[in-house]
Each structure stands twice: as structure tokens, then as C-alpha cells.
Amino acid sequence: MTPLLGVRDVHTAYGLSRVLFGVSLEVAAGECVCLLGRNGVGKSTTMRSIMGLTPPQSGRITWKDTDITGWAPYRVAQAGIGFVPEDRRIFADLTVWENLDVASKRSHPEGAPHPLHWTIERVFDLFPKLAELARRNGGYLSGGEQQMLTIARTLMGNPALLLLDEPSEGLAPLVVDHLREQIARLKREGLTILLAEQNTEFSLALADRVYVLEKGSIRFSGPAARLRDDTALRHELLAL
């Protein structure tokens, strides 16, 4: 089966500083795939390369059999890929409701495998806390509330693939547990997810498959169950 997303031998740099060295990965429709690795190994750069925010110097990125390498980020988003960045980037001066409304996409990208249309009511059902805070400005939300809002705002674009960059970073354990439950719900509803995380426990609770990055290269790829069940392998790959 042809993967929904394909990344082939991607090399990416920031100026003269090379970050990715031949990264390749695949994500099939309905999967949750996780990029694991310590800080600074290239997880966020992989996400940015896919989104066109930091275009690869070489290699190929395909989406539904179309080469999207180097596309402008707005074109990637229009094609059906939604990105939740590590730094959240909510609109601090807009209310929760306005943050969601401004991101609303009224129709699906052609051929999107995820059939459910996201509305403000649906994201409030996913994140009830946001419904309680609908009239509060984004700048007055806690870190966990801002993370919920960022995910909800991205869903309003009706993506077929959701890229989540370090969603648990800096959040309290109870908030992380709640976030994991909501991402698991999205997975059950059929949304395809690519997750970049340092939090191994969080990732392995969600993932079907994992890729472990080290110094900008893929060191391991395989079923998430293999890492869940093999403490020695986790320690070898992630120094945990």
C-alpha cells in the first residue's frame, strides 16, 4: 500500500548548519507514528521540512503520491496536513472562540480520508475546558489550555494528517494524561497522526510505529510494541 506521507532521504540545514542527514519515514492512513529522540536530534526540523517551513536541501516528500517537496506552508496546509508547532503560536489577543473561528475551513481537501468535519462544537466536545474559556483571550490561558487550543485550532482546518511537535513539553503530569487521552480519541476516530516527542511513555502509549532519531539520522524504526516491551532496547536507543 502506498503511504499517505512519504519522506525520502531528506537532508535539511539552517544556513551552514546541517541538521537532517538522509531521514526517511512513512505514515499510512489511520496510523499514529512517533518520532522519538532527545532534544536537538532533528525531530522538529523533520516536521518543519514536511510543512515547508524549512525546505529540504535534498530528498523528496510525497503526500498522497504528489511530490510536495519545498511547497509553501499554506499549500501544504491546504493539501490536508495540519501542524501543531512546539511553541503553540496562538493569537494572544483573540478569544478562544475567535482563535478557532479564524482557522475554520469549510470543506475538506479533495480525497481526504478523514470524513468528519470539525466545527467549534466538535472541538469543544473534545476539549470541554475550552468551551468554559470560550470568551477568554488566548494570552490569559495556562500552558495546558494553550496546547489544547493549538490542537483544536489546527483541527478546524480539517486535516487528514496531524503533525504534533512536542505536545507534552512543559505541561503538568495531569494535563499530559488528559492530552494523551484526547489524542488517543482522535486516533480512534481515524485521524492520521505524526507525533514528535521526547516523552517516551507518552509516545509509546499512542504509537503504532516509531522512528528514533539520533544526530539527524534514523537509528531505529519498528513497531512501538517492540520498544514498549524491551527495556534494554529503550535504554540503548534513548538512554532511559
N, C-alpha and C positions, 0 to 999 in steps of 0.2 A: 504494500500500500504506500502511495506517495504521501510523505509527511505534509502536514499543514504548513509548518515552518521548517525551513532548512537553512542551516548556517554551514558554509563550506570553506575551510581553510582561510579563515578571516584573520588578517593582520591589521591592527589599528594602533595609531600613535597620537600623542598630543605633542605637536611640534616635532622636536627631535627625540622625544621620549617614547619609545615603543612600549606598548602595554600588552597587546594580544599577539600571540605567536602561533598562528595556524589553528585557531579554535574552530571546531566542527561540532555541531549538535543537531538533533532533530526533535520536533514536537509533533505528535499525531493528534488529530481531533479528539477532544474529550480527555486528554491526558493532563496530569499535573506533573511537570518536570521541574526539578530543582537544581540550581547551580549552587554548589557548596564550596566553601573555602574561606580562608582567613581574610582579614581586611587587606586591601591593596593587591589582590591577586588577579583582578580583571573582571569581576562579576558585573559591576556597574557599567564598565566600558563595553562589555558584551551587550548589555541591554541598550546602551546608547548607540551602539553600532547598528543594532536591529532597527531602532527607531529613526535612524538618520541624523541623530543629534551629533554624533562623532563618526562620520562616514569612514568605512574601512579604506585602508591604503590598497589592499588587495583582498581577493577572496570573493565569495558570492553569497548573497542572502536571497532566498526564494520564499514567496508567500503564495500558497495555492498555485504552484507551478509558474508563477510570474517572478522574474528577476526584479527585486526592489532595491538592489544594492545602490546606496547613495541617494535614494529618493529623499526629498524634503520631508521633514517630520509630519507636516499637515497631510501629505499624500499617504504616508504610511498609516496615519490615524484614519483617514477616510477609507482606506482599504479594509479596515476592520481590526487593527491592532491598537489596544489601549494600554497606556503606560502610566504606572503609579510610581513617581520618582521617589528616591530616598529622602529628599528634602521637602516633599509634600507639595509645596508651592500652591497653597490655597490662596484665594483672594481675601486678604485680611479685612478689607473694608466692606465686603459684601456679606450679607447674612448667609446662613446655611442654605436656606431655600434659594437665594439668588445664585450661590455658587453652583447649585445643582441645575437650576433653570438655564443658566448661561451655557452649560455644557450639553444641554439636551439635543439629541439627534433624533429627528422624527421618523427616520426609516433605516432599515438595515442595509449594510453593504450587500451587493448582489452575491447570492450564493453563500451567505454566512451560515455556518452550521448551527449556530445558537439561535433558536427560534423565538425566544421570549423577549418581548420588547420591554426595556427598562423605562420606568416612569418614576417620578418623585415618590409616589405612593409605594411602589415596589421597593425602592431603596430604603424608605422609612420602615418598611416591614423587615428588611434585612438588618437595619441598624436602628432600632426603636429609639435609642438615645438621641439620634439626630432629629427625630420628629419633635422631641421635647425641646430641642435647641434651635428649632427652625428659624426663629427671629433673631437669634444671637449672631453677631458679627464673627467671622472666622478667626479674627485676631484674638478673640477672647475665649477660644476653646483650649482645652488641655491638649497635650501631645497625642493622647489616645483618641480623643474626639476629632482632632485634625486628621489623623490617619484614617479613621472611618470616613470622614468627609472626602478625603482624597480618593479613596477607593470608590465611594458612591458617585462622586463626580465623574470618574472615568467610566463607570458602568452606564452613565447617562448617554454616553456615545454609542451604546450597543455594540461593544467589541466582540469579535469572535475569538480573539486571543487576548488575555490579560497578562501584561508584564508587571510583576510586583518586585520592586527593588528594595530589599531590606525592610519589609513592612513592620517587623517586630522591634527594630532598633530603638533603644531609649525608652521603651514602654514598660510599665509595671507588670509584674507576672500575671495578675488577674486580667489586665487588659489584653495581654498577649494570648491568654487562654481563650478569651472571648473572640479575639480576632481570628484565631485558628479555627474556631467553630464556624464562624461566618464564611471563611474561605473554603472550608470543607463543604458547607452548604452550596456554595457556588459550583464547586466541583461536582456535587451530586446532581445539580441541575443541568450539567453538561457543558459548562464553560471550560474552555481550554486555558491552562494556566502555565506560565513560565515564571518561576519564583527564584530570586537570588537572595540568599540568606547566609549569615554566619551562625545563626541559632540552629544547631543540628537537630535537636529534639523537635523543635517547631517544624522544621522542614520534613523530617522523616515521618512525622505523623500525617503529612499531607501527600507526599510524593508517591508517584508510581515508579518513576525512574529518576536517577540522579547523575549529575556530572560534577566531578570535583576538579576545581581549578587550582593550579599552583604556578606562580610566576608567569601568568598569561597563557598557560597551556593546559589542555585537558590531561589530567593524570589518571582519572578513573571514570568509567561510565558503566552503568548497570542498573539492575533493579534496586529500588530503595530497600526492599526486604533484606538484601544481602548486607547492607550497612547496618540496618536495624538489628540483625541477628549476630553480627560479628564485631564484638567489642575491639578485638585486636586490630582488625582492619580499619575501623574508625579511628583508632589511636594512630595507626601508621599514616593514614591519609590526612587527618585533621588535627593531630596532636592533642586529642581529648582524653 
